[in-house]
Amino acid sequence: MTLRLLVLGAAVAAATSAVAAPRGLTIEDLASMDRVGSPALSPDASRVVYTVRATNMDKNRGITQLWMIDLKAAKPTPVQLTQHDASSSQPQWSASGDAVYFVSGRSGSAQVWRLPVSAGGEAVRVTDYPVGVESFRLSPKGDRLAMSFEVFRDCADLACTKKRLDDKAKNKATGMLYNDMFVRHWDTWKDGRRNVLYSAPVDASGKAGAAVSLSGALDADVHSKPFGGADDYQFSPDGQKIVFAARVAGKSESWSTNFDLYEVAAAGGTTPRNLTGENPAWDAKPSFSPDGKTLAYLMMKRPGFEADRFHMVLMDVATGKKRVLAQDWDRSIADYKWREDGKALLANADDIGNHRLFSLDAASGKVTALTGKGYAGDFDVKKDTVVVAHASLSGGAQLVKFKTEGAEQKGSQLTWANAERLKDVKMADFEQFSYKGANGETVYGHVMKPWNYEPGKKYPIAFLVHGGPQGSFGNSWSYRWNPQVYAGAGYATVFIDFHGSTGYGQAFTDSISGDWGGKPLEDLQKGMAAAVAKYDFLDGNKACALGASYGGFMMNWIAGNWSDGFKCIVNHDGIFDQRGMAYATEELWFTEWENGGTYYANPQNYEKHNPVHHVAKWKTPMLVIQGDLDFRVPTTQALGTFAALQRQGIKSQLLVFPDENHWVLKPANSIMWHKTVINWLDDHLNK
């Protein structure tokens, strides 16, 4: 039996055991779902390779494999390309379209492999380096690889890093001495290594040669940590140059968002040249036009603000002259790609509770929406074809094919992942609504019915508050905070894009900074009232509030400032004390921007909306959840919350995951998280 069949069999058994049709979505369903993403179109747009992450419940992890669809076939059917205990990811086509390159750890460490797409082709390892490949990009001619490795910058070669790590593992002393910040980031203590960009020639036999450092002269991570990738660097069309994004560390790395773009010879031997030194804010995701004459990139304008608007900039390669494209389009671009004729760029962005794909005319800046409602995520474009991983509140991402021109197309669905697994599941209906929030401005939200909704009945409410705080809880699919799980448990769900949310213009996003407990709380209060007034199936007297990160802060804030609003609260990784957060979080630029500077210079700004000052007013039962590897909102914040509850005799529970970070990612932990939360709601809403 193949790995694919084993994984599917275990997942289906876990998802369908002891249930009957019809039914609502369960956490077992959610945890076992296949996840489709990373579409990569062949050069002639005749085929698309993509990833599918399947969950192995026995191994308590996801395994990613490559699949392919022939788009020219009468009935395009997915075919699995890789089957291995190790994942295969980051697919990229060869220039001729005869093979797919990808990263896999099947040899013991992450290396680049090449898979011929002809029938019966076997994957061949392209790289064999002493350390693993973090990300890679194949040159346009296929004769060179650009790769990111995590190394000690003072090492002369990759073998030196491997030896140093081996020697460290033998050392009985475990202390780590630091001179600068970061000392830890996201969920990892720093050990002196950096992601450094290298390149290596690829010979006629398909093997990569010796790797030479391209970015090692800079004290910077390329790609960036913790969430960067191959989008951080790009070859020129002739393969002679590489442009990459980097933030030089120095002494200010933990409070700086100043990423710049650097140009370097692809073969090495030159010093990186800064192309955007005039901008002290974030420059990101460089990409050359097909003719190589223009370099596009994303640019923020305000230093220190990670949620500033990402503008599209086009730079003339010959002269260095830059212009902002679509300046009046008040949306922040998440990702983009050039259309093959160079006349337009396709970009996705949050937009009124959706995440849509747009076309930006490269000359005029005219913006045209290609997709409608839902979440247009990972995408690729070749010729006149776009393939998008498209999701919504009704289901996880599926590949959908669109044309590069044509407003709000329906598209052609290419994949039907999880159709068999979820054939008995009835997804709950949902609706977007709007109302007048703080300052009389229009605020949007969503209401989702329980899966088994019956007219005339009232249902208890799960009131979900998104994190960020600059984010959106809209028409998308999540494997951590998913309204369908609550609907599947018989709850109605309400979630609001309060002041500070993205997709409603930059001024709306900006409005939360310095006002965490002001306009957002008013929006939430008015949003709940508006929803209950509009939808007669909502039982406003039986509601529980739930949130994580900023949403967790809001749970603590609600406990002291809206104490009669809910029967119970669920607080995941929430801020309890703004002063403690200011000094203990790792990315200091975040707290400093949100509060107008450092704590020691502006203590009054931090204390203005500090939940710790309102503890005496707490009375609502609260479930507190914390990942102990969360260095963004450290564990002491959760311990403080729980102590405040316990000391006052307020009914409370503390759930700690020693092996999770700001997110709960392991399948077994996710199931435990959801069951604990649903039980908490059941106990307090008297279903």
N, C-alpha and C positions, 0 to 999 in steps of 0.2 A: 504493500500500500504506500502511495506517495506521501510525502510530508504534507502536501496540500490537503489530501483526503483525511489524514489524521487530524489536522488542525480543524478542518470543517466539521468532522464527526464529533470531536470533543466539544466544539463550540455549540453545535446544534443541540447536542444532548443536554448541555448545561442550560441552554436557552429555552428548551421546550419541555423539560421534565416537569411533570405534575401540573401542567396547565392545559386549558382547553380554549378553543376558539369561540367567539372572539375575545380578545383580551387587550389590556393596555401594555405599553412598553415597560419592561422591568429593568432593573440595574444589571441583571444577568444578561439580558439582551444587549444593553448598551456596551457592557464590558467585552462581549464576545464579537461585536460587529467587525467586519472587514472595513478597513479605512483606505479609500482610494485617493491618490494624490500624485503630484510631480509629473504631469504629462509632458512628454518630449516628442515633438513631431519630427519625422524624418525630413531630410532636406527637400524632397519632392512632395511633401505633405501627403504621401500615400499611406503612411502608417504612423501610429502613435504608440510609444512605449510609456508605461506608467508604473507606479508602485501600488502594491496592495499590502497593507499591514494586517496580518492575521494574528489573533491572540491565542497563545498556547497557555491554557489555564494551568496545566501541570507544571510548566516551567515558570509560570507567573510573569510572562513577558510577551511583548509583541515581536513577531518575526516578519520582516518586510521582504517581499519578492517582486520580481519584474514580470509584467504582463505586456502583451502587444495586441493591437487590433489593426487589421488590414482595412483601411477606410475605403478602398476601392471595391471591396467584395460586395456581392449582392446583399448579403446579410452579414455585416461586420460582427465577428464573434471574438471575444477575448481568448487569447492563448497564453498559457503560462510559459515564461522563458527560463526562469531560474527556480530550482528546488534544492534547498540546502538548509541545514540546521542554523547556519549563520545567515544574517540578513544581507540583502543586496539592495543598494540604494544609489541615489544621485545619477540616474541614467542620462547619458549624453550620446548623441549619434556621431558616427564618423562622417567626415565630409562627403564621402561617396554614398553613404547610406547603406553600406554593406554590413555594418557591425554597430553594436552598442557598447559603450564603455560605462563602467559602474564601479562603485566601491563595495568591497565585501571583506569581512574578517574571517573568511573560510580557511585561510592559511595560517591563522593564529594571530594575525594583526590586520588592521584595516589597510588594504592595498587596492590599487586600481586593476581591474580586470577588463578583458575584451571578449565580447560574445558575438560571433558571426550570426546573423539572423537567418541564414539559409537553414533548411531542414537538417536536423542532426548536428548542428554546430555545437562545439564544446567551448566553454569559457577558458581563456588562457590568461594567466597572470601577466600584467604589463610591468608592474613595479614589484620590487623586493627590497625594501629599505628597512633599516634597523628599528625605525619608529613608524607608527601608523600614520596614514594619510587622513587628515581631518576633512579636507575638501579638495576638489580638483577642477580643472577646466582644460579641455582639449583645444589646441590651437586650430584656427580655421583650415589649415592644410593638413592637420593630423600629424605633424612632424615634431611636436613639442607638447609637453604637459606643464601646466602651472599647478602647483600643489601647496597646500598649507600643512606645516608640521609643527607640533608643539615641542619646542627645543629650548635648551639653554643657549642664549645668544652668544655667550663667550666661547662656545664650543666650535672647533674648526670644522667638524663634520657631524653627520647624523649619528655615527657610531659612538661619538663622545657622549651624546645625550643618553644613549642606551646604557653605556657603561656607568655613567654617573648615577642613573636611576638604580641600576643593579647594586652598586656600592652602597647607596643610601638604604636600600632594603636590608642590607646586612648589618647596618649600624644600629646598635642597641639604644643609642640616644635618639630621642624623638623630637627634641625642641626645635622650634623654628624662630629665627631672629629676623626682625623686619626693621628697615629704615624708612620706608615709604608706604603709603596706602595705594592700592588696595592691599589689605592683608588677607581678605577673603572676598569672594564674589559669587552671588547667587546661592550656590550650594557647595563651593569648593574653597578650601584654604589654599592660598598661593604658595607655590614651591619654587618660584624663580624662573619657571619656564614661560615662554611667549609663543604664540602662534606666529610663525615666520613664513613668508611666501618664498617658495623656491620654484625653479623650473628645471626641466631635464629634457634632452632630445629623445625622440623616439625613432629607433632605427627601422630598417626595412622589414625586419622580422617581427616588429611590433613590440620590442622590449625597450623600456626606458633606461637611459644611461645615468651617469652621475648627476646628482641634483646640486644646483648652485643657488646660493641665497640671493634673493632680490630685495627683500625689505629688512634684512638683518641689521643694516646700518641705523635703522630707526628703533627706538625703544617703544615698540607698539605691537599690538596684536593684529595680524592679517591672516585669516579673517578675524573680525572682532569677536570678543567674548561677551556674554555666553551664547548668543543666538545668531552670530554671523554665519556666512557660508560663501559659496562661489559667487554670489551676487556682489560681493565686496571687491571683486577684481575681474578684469576683462581684457582679452587680447584685442589689438587693432585688427582690421580685416586682412591685412597682409601678414599678420603674425609676428611682426617685428617689434612691437611695443606692447607693454601691459600697463594699464592704469588701475591703481588700487586705492581703496579708502583706508585711512589709518588715523588713529588718535595717538599722538605722541604722549607718552606717560608723564615723564618728568616727576614733579612733586604734586601735580594737580589732577592726576587721572581720575580720582574718585569724586571730584566735583566739577569735571569738565565734560562738555559735549562737543568739543571742537575737533571733529573729524575733518581731515583734508584729503584731497585727491592727489596722488603722486604718479608720475610717469617714469617708467624705467625700461631699459632695453630688455626684451624677452629672454635673450641669451645671457643676461647678466653682464657684469663688468662695468656698470655705470652707477652713479649715485642717484637715488630717487629725486625727481624734481617736483616741487610742490606747484600744483596748478591752481589752487584755490586759497592761497595764503591770505588773501585780503578779507576772507570771510571767517570771523571768529566763532561761527556756529557750525552746525552739522552739515557736511557734504557727503553724499552717499550714492551707491549703486551706479557707477559709471558704465556707459554703454555706447560704443561707436555706432554711427549710422552705417548702413550697408556699404556705402561708397567710401567710408573712412574719413570724410571731410568734416564731420560734426561729432562732437562728444556730448552726449546727453548725461545728465545726472540730476539727483534730487538735492535740494538745498533748503535748509532752515535759515532763518535770519536772526534769531535771538539766542545768544549764548546761554547755556545752562538750562534750557527749556526743552525737555525731551519730547513734549507733545506739541511743539510748534508746527505750523503748517509746512509740509514738504512741498516746495515748489518745483516745477520742472524747469531746468536750465539747459539751454543749447549753447555750446561753445564752438566757435569756428576753430578748427585744429590749426590752420595755417597762421591765423592772426591772434588767437587767444581771446577774441571778442566774445562776450557772453550776453545772452538775452533770456529773460524769463518768458516762458511760453504759457499762455492762458492765465495771465496774471489775475484777471477778474473772476476766474472760476474758483470759488471759495471752498475748495475741497483739498484735503491732504492726501497725496498719492502714497499708496502702500507699495506697489510694484508696477513695473512697466516693461514693455519690449517694443522695439522698432518694428514697424511693418516692413515687409521685404523690399518694397519700392522706395522706402525712405521718405515717403510723403506724409506719413502719420506715425504716431506712437500710440500704442494701446496701453491703458493704465487702469488699475482698479483702485477704488476708494470707498470709504463709508459715505452713505448718502441717504438721509432720512430713514434710518432704521434698516437699511439694506446695505450691501457691499457690492457695488456694480462695476461692470467693465465698460470703459469709455474709450472713444477714439479721439485723439488730439491732433488736429491738422498741424503739421510741422511749420507751415508758412504763416497761417492766419491765427492759429491757436484756437480755432473753433472746436467746441467739445460736443460730441455726439454719444449718447448712451447706447451701447450695443446690447446690454442685458437689462431685464426688468427687475422684478422683485426677487429676493433671495440673496445668497452669498456667493459671489464669483471669486473663488480663491486662486490656487495655482493655475497658471495658464501658459500656453506656448502658441506661437504664431509662425506659420510658414506659408508662402504663396498667398492665397486668398482665404486661408483656413485658420481658424482659432479653435483650440480645444481647451476647455475650462473645467476644472473640478468645481462643480456647482452644487451648493447645499441650500437648505432652508430649515425652518422650524419643523417641517414635516419629514425630514430625512437627511441622512448623511450625504457626503459628497459623491456625486456620480459624474463621469465625464460626459460633457455635452459639446457638440460641435457647432460653431457659429461661422458666419462669414465676417471678413474684416470690415465690411461696409454694410450698413442697414441698421436703422434705429430699432432698439428694443425687440430683438429677434427672439423667437421661441426656441430656436436651436433644435438639434437632433441628438437625443440621448444615445450614448454609446455603451454604457455599462449599467448593470442592474444588480450591483453588489448587495448582498443580504436579502434579496427577494425571497429566497426559499426560507431562510432563517426567520424572517419576520412576516411570513405569509399569514399568520393568524393574528398579527398585531394590528389594532385599529389606532392609527395616530390621531391625536386630539386636534380639533379645529381651533384656529386662533384668528385674532383680528387686531389690526393696529387702530389706535384711537388717539385723539389729541384733545387738549384742554388748555386753559390759560393758567400758567404756572407763575413763578416768581416774576415780579416786575410786569405782570400782565402779558408776558411773552408766551408764544405757543410752545408747548412741550408735548412730545409724543411718547406713547407707551404701547404695550401689547397686553392683551388678555387671552389666555388659553383656557378652554373648557376642559373639564375632566374627560377622559376617554369614553366613559359610559354616561355622558350627559343625557339627562332627561328633562324636557321642558317642564317648568313649574317647580322644580326642585332647587334648593339652595345648597351651595357647596362651600366648605371651608377653603381658605385662601393661603397659598404659599406666595409670599410677597418677596420677590428676588431683587437684590440690589447689586449692580455690577461693580467691578473693581476698576482699577486704572490710576486715578479716577477718570482720566481722559480715555474713555472707551465707549462701547455701545453694546447694549443688550437688545439686539434686534432679531431680524429674520435670518438666523443662522443656526448651525448645528454644533453642539459642543459635547465632548466626552467627559467633561467635569461638571459643568453647571448646565443641565439640560432640562428645560421645562417639561418635556414629554415624560420624564421619569416621575415628576410629581403628578402630572395628569394621569399617568398610568397607575398611580397609587390612589386615585380618586379625588385629587385636589384640583381646584381651579388655581390658575397662576396669573399673577400680575407682575409686570416688570416695566420700569420707567427709564427713559433716557433723559435724566435730569440735567440741569445746567452743569456744564463741564463735559458732556458727552460729545463724541465725535460724529461728523457727518451732517452737522447743522450750521456750518460756518465757523471760522476760527474764533470770532468774538464770543460765540456761545461756548466753545471749548475753553477759552481763556477765563470765562467768568467764574470758574470754581476756585481758581488760585487765590489763596488768602481768605476764602469764604467756605471752607469745607462743611461747616455745620449750619450755614445760612441758607442761601438759595436752594441748594440740593435738598435739604430737609423740607423746606416749604414745597418744593416740587413733588416730593414723595408723599407728603400729607395731602396735598391737593389732588395728586394723581390717584391715590387710593380712594378719596372721596368721589372723584369724577368717575372712576371705574365702577364703584358700588352703585352710584346713581344711574349709570348708563346700562349696566348689565344686571338684570334682576336675579340671575342665578348666583351671584356673589354674596356670601354671608360675611358682611363686614364685622360681625361680632365674633367670628371665629377665624382669626388670621395669625399666622406666624411669619416673622420677618427673618430673612436669611441673606447673608452676604459674606464675601471674602475680600481680603486685602483692604482697599478703600471701603468696599462694602462691609468688611469686618469693623473698620473704624466706625462706619455709620451705625452698625449694630450697637456698639458701645455708646454712641452719641444718642441714638434713639432711646436706649435704656434710661438715660438721664434727662432727655428733653422731649420725649413723646411716650412717656411711661405708661399711658393708658391706651396705647394704640394696638397692642398685640398680646395674645395669650402666651406666646413663647418667642424666643430668639435663637437663631443659630449663627455663631460668630466663628468664621474660619480665618486664621492668620490676620486678626484685626489689631489695629493700633489702639493701645490703652493709654499710653502716656507719651505725648508729643516730645517732651524733653528727652526721655529715654530713646525714642525713635531717632531723634536728631543726632544723637551721639553714637548710636549703635548700628544703624543701617549702613549698608556698604556703598550704595550710590548716593553720595551726599548731595549731588546736584538736584536730586528730586526734592528732598525736604527743603533745601535752601531756596529753590525757585518757588515752591508752593507757599513758603512762609516769608518771602521777601528778604532772605539773607540767612546768615548763621544764627544759631540759637543765642550765643553769647552776645551778639550785637543787636538782636531783635527778639528778646524773650517774650515780649508782649504778644507778638504775632503768633507764636506757637501756643501760648497759653489761652488765646482767645477761643479756640475750638479744641480744647484738650479734655477728652472724656474723663480723665482722672479727677477733675474738679466737680463732677456731677454724680459721683459714686453714691453719695448719701441718698440720692433720689431713686436709685435703682430698686426695682421690685419684681421685674418680669423674669421668669425662669429662663435660663440661658444655657445652651450647649456650646462649649468652647472647644475648638479643634485647632491643632497646631502640628505642622511638620517641623521636626527638630533640626532638619538641614536647611530650614528657611533662614537665610542670612539677610533677606530683604526686610522682613518683619520678624525680628528674633524671638525666640521662645520665651524670653522674659516678659514680653508683652502679653502672651497668653497666660502665663503664670500670674501676672498681676491682675488680669481680668478675673481669673478663677478665684484668687485669694479674696478679691473684693466681694465676689458673690458669696463665697463660703463663709466669710467672716460675718456677713449680715444675715446669714441663714436663708438666703435665696436659693430655691431649688436650682441645682446646676450640675453639669457633668463636664469632665475634661477628657477629650480624646486626643492622644498624642501619637504621631507616627514617627518613630526614630529614624526611619530610612526614607522619608519624603521631604521635598523642599517646599517652595511656595505653592506647589501643585501636588496633588495626589495622583501618581501616575501608574503605579503597579496595579495590575488587575485585581488581585485579592484585596489590596488596601482600598481600591475604589469601591468594590462591593461592600466592604465593611463600613466605609464612610457613608455610603448612601443608605444602607440598612439602619445605621445608627441615627441618621438624620430623619428618615421616615418614621422610625419608632418614636423619636422625640415629638414629631408633629402629631402622630397618632395619640400619644399620651396626653397632649395638652389641648387638642382640638376636639376631643371626644367624638370621633367619627362614629 
